[in-house]
Amino acid sequence: PCAHVAKSAWRAASSRGVSDWCSQTLLTASAALDRGDVSAVQLTQACIQQVESTRAFNMFVATDFEHALELARASDERR
């Protein structure tokens, strides 16, 4: 059941243009960052959109998206 809910939420997010990054492994995402295929900000935005698309399930007690994006921007600047 949980996998079905996650897949349904991902399909809903994907229909709004969210990339497939949230379904990738950290190793895949890291390699894509190293190659320049994606930025830390793009990955963070994909994760934020995934969280937002599943908000109705109350899976997170607190979020700090602005701080996450600040850290992603700083990471991109170091690359």
Biopython code that builds the backbone (N, CA, C, O; Angstrom):
import numpy as np
from Bio.PDB.StructureBuilder import StructureBuilder

atoms = [
    (1, "PRO", "N", (0.804, -1.202, 0.000)),
    (1, "PRO", "CA", (0.000, 0.000, 0.000)),
    (1, "PRO", "C", (0.851, 1.272, 0.000)),
    (1, "PRO", "O", (0.544, 2.212, -0.733)),
    (2, "CYS", "N", (1.912, 1.317, 0.807)),
    (2, "CYS", "CA", (2.743, 2.520, 0.876)),
    (2, "CYS", "C", (3.404, 2.807, -0.461)),
    (2, "CYS", "O", (3.478, 3.960, -0.884)),
    (3, "ALA", "N", (3.886, 1.762, -1.129)),
    (3, "ALA", "CA", (4.532, 1.954, -2.431)),
    (3, "ALA", "C", (3.528, 2.494, -3.436)),
    (3, "ALA", "O", (3.860, 3.346, -4.260)),
    (4, "HIS", "N", (2.292, 1.994, -3.368)),
    (4, "HIS", "CA", (1.256, 2.478, -4.284)),
    (4, "HIS", "C", (0.959, 3.957, -4.030)),
    (4, "HIS", "O", (0.807, 4.732, -4.974)),
    (5, "VAL", "N", (0.878, 4.344, -2.767)),
    (5, "VAL", "CA", (0.620, 5.746, -2.419)),
    (5, "VAL", "C", (1.760, 6.618, -2.925)),
    (5, "VAL", "O", (1.523, 7.682, -3.497)),
    (6, "ALA", "N", (3.000, 6.170, -2.716)),
    (6, "ALA", "CA", (4.158, 6.944, -3.169)),
    (6, "ALA", "C", (4.158, 7.078, -4.684)),
    (6, "ALA", "O", (4.428, 8.158, -5.210)),
    (7, "LYS", "N", (3.857, 5.988, -5.394)),
    (7, "LYS", "CA", (3.821, 6.045, -6.855)),
    (7, "LYS", "C", (2.712, 6.970, -7.333)),
    (7, "LYS", "O", (2.902, 7.729, -8.284)),
    (8, "SER", "N", (1.565, 6.914, -6.685)),
    (8, "SER", "CA", (0.459, 7.796, -7.068)),
    (8, "SER", "C", (0.824, 9.252, -6.836)),
    (8, "SER", "O", (0.534, 10.113, -7.667)),
    (9, "ALA", "N", (1.456, 9.522, -5.711)),
    (9, "ALA", "CA", (1.879, 10.895, -5.412)),
    (9, "ALA", "C", (2.920, 11.350, -6.414)),
    (9, "ALA", "O", (2.903, 12.499, -6.856)),
    (10, "TRP", "N", (3.838, 10.445, -6.778)),
    (10, "TRP", "CA", (4.867, 10.803, -7.751)),
    (10, "TRP", "C", (4.236, 11.093, -9.110)),
    (10, "TRP", "O", (4.627, 12.048, -9.781)),
    (11, "ARG", "N", (3.266, 10.280, -9.521)),
    (11, "ARG", "CA", (2.598, 10.533, -10.801)),
    (11, "ARG", "C", (1.921, 11.900, -10.787)),
    (11, "ARG", "O", (1.976, 12.635, -11.773)),
    (12, "ALA", "N", (1.288, 12.236, -9.675)),
    (12, "ALA", "CA", (0.631, 13.545, -9.570)),
    (12, "ALA", "C", (1.660, 14.665, -9.661)),
    (12, "ALA", "O", (1.430, 15.671, -10.333)),
    (13, "ALA", "N", (2.787, 14.493, -8.991)),
    (13, "ALA", "CA", (3.841, 15.507, -9.047)),
    (13, "ALA", "C", (4.433, 15.581, -10.441)),
    (13, "ALA", "O", (4.700, 16.674, -10.941)),
    (14, "SER", "N", (4.643, 14.439, -11.076)),
    (14, "SER", "CA", (5.226, 14.411, -12.416)),
    (14, "SER", "C", (4.341, 15.122, -13.420)),
    (14, "SER", "O", (4.835, 15.756, -14.351)),
    (15, "SER", "N", (3.049, 15.019, -13.235)),
    (15, "SER", "CA", (2.141, 15.667, -14.177)),
    (15, "SER", "C", (2.244, 17.184, -14.091)),
    (15, "SER", "O", (1.808, 17.893, -14.998)),
    (16, "ARG", "N", (2.823, 17.681, -12.997)),
    (16, "ARG", "CA", (3.019, 19.121, -12.867)),
    (16, "ARG", "C", (4.423, 19.528, -13.297)),
    (16, "ARG", "O", (4.817, 20.676, -13.090)),
    (17, "GLY", "N", (5.189, 18.611, -13.891)),
    (17, "GLY", "CA", (6.502, 18.961, -14.404)),
    (17, "GLY", "C", (7.660, 18.660, -13.471)),
    (17, "GLY", "O", (8.785, 19.074, -13.751)),
    (18, "VAL", "N", (7.431, 17.967, -12.393)),
    (18, "VAL", "CA", (8.526, 17.614, -11.498)),
    (18, "VAL", "C", (9.372, 16.561, -12.178)),
    (18, "VAL", "O", (8.850, 15.595, -12.735)),
    (19, "SER", "N", (10.685, 16.750, -12.133)),
    (19, "SER", "CA", (11.568, 15.771, -12.766)),
    (19, "SER", "C", (11.534, 14.454, -12.005)),
    (19, "SER", "O", (10.942, 14.356, -10.930)),
    (20, "ASP", "N", (12.162, 13.471, -12.566)),
    (20, "ASP", "CA", (12.187, 12.132, -11.988)),
    (20, "ASP", "C", (13.273, 11.989, -10.920)),
    (20, "ASP", "O", (13.560, 10.875, -10.484)),
    (21, "TRP", "N", (13.871, 13.082, -10.499)),
    (21, "TRP", "CA", (15.003, 12.992, -9.575)),
    (21, "TRP", "C", (14.641, 12.373, -8.234)),
    (21, "TRP", "O", (15.486, 11.712, -7.631)),
    (22, "CYS", "N", (13.455, 12.555, -7.756)),
    (22, "CYS", "CA", (13.093, 12.031, -6.435)),
    (22, "CYS", "C", (13.046, 10.514, -6.398)),
    (22, "CYS", "O", (13.109, 9.918, -5.323)),
    (23, "SER", "N", (12.935, 9.887, -7.552)),
    (23, "SER", "CA", (12.902, 8.425, -7.574)),
    (23, "SER", "C", (14.288, 7.828, -7.819)),
    (23, "SER", "O", (14.427, 6.608, -7.899)),
    (24, "GLN", "N", (15.301, 8.666, -7.937)),
    (24, "GLN", "CA", (16.667, 8.195, -8.173)),
    (24, "GLN", "C", (17.381, 7.935, -6.849)),
    (24, "GLN", "O", (16.962, 8.426, -5.801)),
    (25, "THR", "N", (18.456, 7.163, -6.906)),
    (25, "THR", "CA", (19.260, 6.937, -5.708)),
    (25, "THR", "C", (20.140, 8.157, -5.461)),
    (25, "THR", "O", (20.336, 8.984, -6.352)),
    (26, "LEU", "N", (20.663, 8.259, -4.252)),
    (26, "LEU", "CA", (21.588, 9.352, -3.944)),
    (26, "LEU", "C", (22.852, 9.255, -4.788)),
    (26, "LEU", "O", (23.416, 10.279, -5.175)),
    (27, "LEU", "N", (23.302, 8.041, -5.075)),
    (27, "LEU", "CA", (24.489, 7.880, -5.922)),
    (27, "LEU", "C", (24.236, 8.409, -7.329)),
    (27, "LEU", "O", (25.099, 9.065, -7.913)),
    (28, "THR", "N", (23.067, 8.128, -7.869)),
    (28, "THR", "CA", (22.710, 8.623, -9.200)),
    (28, "THR", "C", (22.630, 10.145, -9.201)),
    (28, "THR", "O", (23.150, 10.797, -10.107)),
    (29, "ALA", "N", (21.987, 10.703, -8.199)),
    (29, "ALA", "CA", (21.862, 12.160, -8.106)),
    (29, "ALA", "C", (23.228, 12.810, -7.929)),
    (29, "ALA", "O", (23.508, 13.845, -8.532)),
    (30, "SER", "N", (24.075, 12.208, -7.106)),
    (30, "SER", "CA", (25.425, 12.742, -6.890)),
    (30, "SER", "C", (26.235, 12.743, -8.178)),
    (30, "SER", "O", (26.923, 13.717, -8.485)),
    (31, "ALA", "N", (26.155, 11.656, -8.925)),
    (31, "ALA", "CA", (26.878, 11.573, -10.197)),
    (31, "ALA", "C", (26.348, 12.616, -11.180)),
    (31, "ALA", "O", (27.123, 13.224, -11.918)),
    (32, "ALA", "N", (25.041, 12.824, -11.192)),
    (32, "ALA", "CA", (24.447, 13.831, -12.080)),
    (32, "ALA", "C", (24.907, 15.234, -11.689)),
    (32, "ALA", "O", (25.152, 16.076, -12.553)),
    (33, "LEU", "N", (25.024, 15.478, -10.388)),
    (33, "LEU", "CA", (25.561, 16.761, -9.924)),
    (33, "LEU", "C", (26.995, 16.943, -10.407)),
    (33, "LEU", "O", (27.362, 18.005, -10.911)),
    (34, "ASP", "N", (27.794, 15.905, -10.249)),
    (34, "ASP", "CA", (29.202, 15.971, -10.670)),
    (34, "ASP", "C", (29.338, 16.229, -12.165)),
    (34, "ASP", "O", (30.235, 16.955, -12.591)),
    (35, "ARG", "N", (28.454, 15.640, -12.959)),
    (35, "ARG", "CA", (28.495, 15.817, -14.416)),
    (35, "ARG", "C", (27.897, 17.151, -14.851)),
    (35, "ARG", "O", (28.104, 17.586, -15.983)),
    (36, "GLY", "N", (27.164, 17.793, -13.964)),
    (36, "GLY", "CA", (26.500, 19.041, -14.319)),
    (36, "GLY", "C", (25.163, 18.837, -15.006)),
    (36, "GLY", "O", (24.617, 19.765, -15.603)),
    (37, "ASP", "N", (24.633, 17.620, -14.922)),
    (37, "ASP", "CA", (23.330, 17.323, -15.529)),
    (37, "ASP", "C", (22.184, 18.003, -14.787)),
    (37, "ASP", "O", (21.124, 18.259, -15.358)),
    (38, "VAL", "N", (22.410, 18.291, -13.517)),
    (38, "VAL", "CA", (21.385, 18.883, -12.664)),
    (38, "VAL", "C", (22.100, 19.719, -11.609)),
    (38, "VAL", "O", (23.252, 19.444, -11.272)),
    (39, "SER", "N", (21.433, 20.722, -11.096)),
    (39, "SER", "CA", (22.015, 21.539, -10.029)),
    (39, "SER", "C", (21.433, 21.107, -8.681)),
    (39, "SER", "O", (20.408, 20.427, -8.618)),
    (40, "ALA", "N", (22.102, 21.513, -7.622)),
    (40, "ALA", "CA", (21.594, 21.221, -6.280)),
    (40, "ALA", "C", (20.243, 21.904, -6.070)),
    (40, "ALA", "O", (19.359, 21.358, -5.410)),
    (41, "VAL", "N", (20.093, 23.091, -6.633)),
    (41, "VAL", "CA", (18.814, 23.799, -6.515)),
    (41, "VAL", "C", (17.709, 23.014, -7.219)),
    (41, "VAL", "O", (16.607, 22.886, -6.687)),
    (42, "GLN", "N", (17.993, 22.492, -8.399)),
    (42, "GLN", "CA", (16.981, 21.705, -9.118)),
    (42, "GLN", "C", (16.584, 20.458, -8.334)),
    (42, "GLN", "O", (15.402, 20.127, -8.242)),
    (43, "LEU", "N", (17.574, 19.768, -7.769)),
    (43, "LEU", "CA", (17.264, 18.579, -6.963)),
    (43, "LEU", "C", (16.428, 18.949, -5.747)),
    (43, "LEU", "O", (15.466, 18.259, -5.407)),
    (44, "THR", "N", (16.805, 20.041, -5.101)),
    (44, "THR", "CA", (16.073, 20.487, -3.917)),
    (44, "THR", "C", (14.646, 20.872, -4.277)),
    (44, "THR", "O", (13.708, 20.536, -3.555)),
    (45, "GLN", "N", (14.480, 21.578, -5.394)),
    (45, "GLN", "CA", (13.130, 21.949, -5.833)),
    (45, "GLN", "C", (12.285, 20.715, -6.139)),
    (45, "GLN", "O", (11.094, 20.690, -5.828)),
    (46, "ALA", "N", (12.882, 19.704, -6.736)),
    (46, "ALA", "CA", (12.147, 18.467, -7.014)),
    (46, "ALA", "C", (11.696, 17.808, -5.712)),
    (46, "ALA", "O", (10.573, 17.313, -5.615)),
    (47, "CYS", "N", (12.577, 17.806, -4.715)),
    (47, "CYS", "CA", (12.216, 17.216, -3.421)),
    (47, "CYS", "C", (11.125, 18.027, -2.728)),
    (47, "CYS", "O", (10.202, 17.466, -2.137)),
    (48, "ILE", "N", (11.238, 19.344, -2.805)),
    (48, "ILE", "CA", (10.214, 20.204, -2.204)),
    (48, "ILE", "C", (8.864, 19.953, -2.866)),
    (48, "ILE", "O", (7.846, 19.849, -2.182)),
    (49, "GLN", "N", (8.853, 19.856, -4.181)),
    (49, "GLN", "CA", (7.597, 19.596, -4.880)),
    (49, "GLN", "C", (7.032, 18.231, -4.508)),
    (49, "GLN", "O", (5.815, 18.060, -4.424)),
    (50, "GLN", "N", (7.909, 17.265, -4.285)),
    (50, "GLN", "CA", (7.452, 15.937, -3.856)),
    (50, "GLN", "C", (6.809, 16.022, -2.477)),
    (50, "GLN", "O", (5.750, 15.440, -2.245)),
    (51, "VAL", "N", (7.449, 16.747, -1.562)),
    (51, "VAL", "CA", (6.886, 16.926, -0.220)),
    (51, "VAL", "C", (5.530, 17.623, -0.317)),
    (51, "VAL", "O", (4.561, 17.202, 0.315)),
    (52, "GLU", "N", (5.468, 18.686, -1.106)),
    (52, "GLU", "CA", (4.211, 19.434, -1.261)),
    (52, "GLU", "C", (3.098, 18.557, -1.842)),
    (52, "GLU", "O", (1.938, 18.666, -1.446)),
    (53, "SER", "N", (3.464, 17.693, -2.779)),
    (53, "SER", "CA", (2.439, 16.858, -3.422)),
    (53, "SER", "C", (1.885, 15.789, -2.486)),
    (53, "SER", "O", (0.828, 15.218, -2.756)),
    (54, "THR", "N", (2.581, 15.517, -1.400)),
    (54, "THR", "CA", (2.127, 14.499, -0.449)),
    (54, "THR", "C", (1.735, 15.109, 0.897)),
    (54, "THR", "O", (1.568, 14.390, 1.882)),
    (55, "ARG", "N", (1.592, 16.407, 0.937)),
    (55, "ARG", "CA", (1.286, 17.108, 2.194)),
    (55, "ARG", "C", (0.030, 16.548, 2.873)),
    (55, "ARG", "O", (-0.039, 16.514, 4.102)),
    (56, "ALA", "N", (-0.937, 16.121, 2.111)),
    (56, "ALA", "CA", (-2.193, 15.603, 2.677)),
    (56, "ALA", "C", (-1.976, 14.365, 3.547)),
    (56, "ALA", "O", (-2.821, 14.034, 4.379)),
    (57, "PHE", "N", (-0.849, 13.683, 3.357)),
    (57, "PHE", "CA", (-0.564, 12.480, 4.143)),
    (57, "PHE", "C", (0.097, 12.797, 5.481)),
    (57, "PHE", "O", (0.324, 11.891, 6.282)),
    (58, "ASN", "N", (0.412, 14.074, 5.737)),
    (58, "ASN", "CA", (1.025, 14.513, 7.000)),
    (58, "ASN", "C", (2.283, 13.719, 7.343)),
    (58, "ASN", "O", (2.449, 13.260, 8.473)),
    (59, "MET", "N", (3.161, 13.563, 6.363)),
    (59, "MET", "CA", (4.383, 12.780, 6.581)),
    (59, "MET", "C", (5.496, 13.591, 7.237)),
    (59, "MET", "O", (6.456, 13.013, 7.745)),
    (60, "PHE", "N", (5.387, 14.908, 7.237)),
    (60, "PHE", "CA", (6.426, 15.761, 7.804)),
    (60, "PHE", "C", (5.814, 16.649, 8.874)),
    (60, "PHE", "O", (4.735, 17.215, 8.693)),
    (61, "VAL", "N", (6.526, 16.762, 10.001)),
    (61, "VAL", "CA", (6.056, 17.616, 11.083)),
    (61, "VAL", "C", (6.409, 19.069, 10.787)),
    (61, "VAL", "O", (5.609, 19.975, 11.021)),
    (62, "ALA", "N", (7.618, 19.280, 10.271)),
    (62, "ALA", "CA", (8.078, 20.639, 9.971)),
    (62, "ALA", "C", (8.922, 20.617, 8.706)),
    (62, "ALA", "O", (9.581, 19.624, 8.398)),
    (63, "THR", "N", (8.891, 21.714, 7.989)),
    (63, "THR", "CA", (9.724, 21.862, 6.796)),
    (63, "THR", "C", (10.359, 23.246, 6.827)),
    (63, "THR", "O", (9.795, 24.185, 7.389)),
    (64, "ASP", "N", (11.530, 23.365, 6.221)),
    (64, "ASP", "CA", (12.220, 24.653, 6.106)),
    (64, "ASP", "C", (12.769, 24.742, 4.687)),
    (64, "ASP", "O", (13.975, 24.640, 4.463)),
    (65, "PHE", "N", (11.873, 24.933, 3.747)),
    (65, "PHE", "CA", (12.245, 24.926, 2.338)),
    (65, "PHE", "C", (13.202, 26.057, 1.982)),
    (65, "PHE", "O", (14.114, 25.864, 1.179)),
    (66, "GLU", "N", (13.007, 27.227, 2.566)),
    (66, "GLU", "CA", (13.895, 28.356, 2.248)),
    (66, "GLU", "C", (15.332, 28.045, 2.650)),
    (66, "GLU", "O", (16.266, 28.329, 1.899)),
    (67, "HIS", "N", (15.508, 27.467, 3.823)),
    (67, "HIS", "CA", (16.858, 27.111, 4.269)),
    (67, "HIS", "C", (17.454, 26.028, 3.370)),
    (67, "HIS", "O", (18.637, 26.079, 3.033)),
    (68, "ALA", "N", (16.647, 25.066, 2.988)),
    (68, "ALA", "CA", (17.120, 24.009, 2.086)),
    (68, "ALA", "C", (17.583, 24.609, 0.764)),
    (68, "ALA", "O", (18.612, 24.203, 0.225)),
    (69, "LEU", "N", (16.829, 25.573, 0.240)),
    (69, "LEU", "CA", (17.217, 26.218, -1.017)),
    (69, "LEU", "C", (18.471, 27.073, -0.848)),
    (69, "LEU", "O", (19.298, 27.135, -1.758)),
    (70, "GLU", "N", (18.625, 27.731, 0.299)),
    (70, "GLU", "CA", (19.847, 28.500, 0.570)),
    (70, "GLU", "C", (21.063, 27.577, 0.551)),
    (70, "GLU", "O", (22.088, 27.905, -0.046)),
    (71, "LEU", "N", (20.946, 26.435, 1.200)),
    (71, "LEU", "CA", (22.051, 25.474, 1.224)),
    (71, "LEU", "C", (22.338, 24.930, -0.170)),
    (71, "LEU", "O", (23.498, 24.729, -0.531)),
    (72, "ALA", "N", (21.298, 24.693, -0.948)),
    (72, "ALA", "CA", (21.478, 24.203, -2.318)),
    (72, "ALA", "C", (22.185, 25.251, -3.173)),
    (72, "ALA", "O", (23.077, 24.916, -3.953)),
    (73, "ARG", "N", (21.793, 26.520, -3.031)),
    (73, "ARG", "CA", (22.459, 27.596, -3.788)),
    (73, "ARG", "C", (23.936, 27.671, -3.421)),
    (73, "ARG", "O", (24.794, 27.811, -4.293)),
    (74, "ALA", "N", (24.227, 27.578, -2.129)),
    (74, "ALA", "CA", (25.621, 27.617, -1.678)),
    (74, "ALA", "C", (26.406, 26.439, -2.250)),
    (74, "ALA", "O", (27.562, 26.591, -2.642)),
    (75, "SER", "N", (25.785, 25.283, -2.296)),
    (75, "SER", "CA", (26.438, 24.104, -2.870)),
    (75, "SER", "C", (26.730, 24.321, -4.349)),
    (75, "SER", "O", (27.817, 23.994, -4.825)),
    (76, "ASP", "N", (25.760, 24.871, -5.075)),
    (76, "ASP", "CA", (25.963, 25.144, -6.503)),
    (76, "ASP", "C", (27.094, 26.148, -6.719)),
    (76, "ASP", "O", (27.868, 26.015, -7.667)),
    (77, "GLU", "N", (27.193, 27.141, -5.857)),
    (77, "GLU", "CA", (28.263, 28.139, -5.989)),
    (77, "GLU", "C", (29.639, 27.516, -5.774)),
    (77, "GLU", "O", (30.619, 27.952, -6.380)),
    (78, "ARG", "N", (29.719, 26.507, -4.923)),
    (78, "ARG", "CA", (31.008, 25.835, -4.670)),
    (78, "ARG", "C", (31.406, 24.919, -5.818)),
    (78, "ARG", "O", (32.581, 24.574, -5.945)),
    (79, "ARG", "N", (30.474, 24.523, -6.639)),
    (79, "ARG", "CA", (30.766, 23.576, -7.733)),
    (79, "ARG", "C", (31.416, 24.269, -8.872)),
    (79, "ARG", "O", (31.734, 23.637, -9.880)),
]
sb = StructureBuilder()
sb.init_structure("model")
sb.init_model(0)
sb.init_chain("A")
sb.init_seg("    ")
for serial, (resi, resn, name, xyz) in enumerate(atoms, 1):
    if name == "N":
        sb.init_residue(resn, " ", resi, " ")
    sb.init_atom(name, np.array(xyz, "f"), 0.0, 1.0, " ", f" {name:<3s}", serial, name[0])
structure = sb.get_structure()
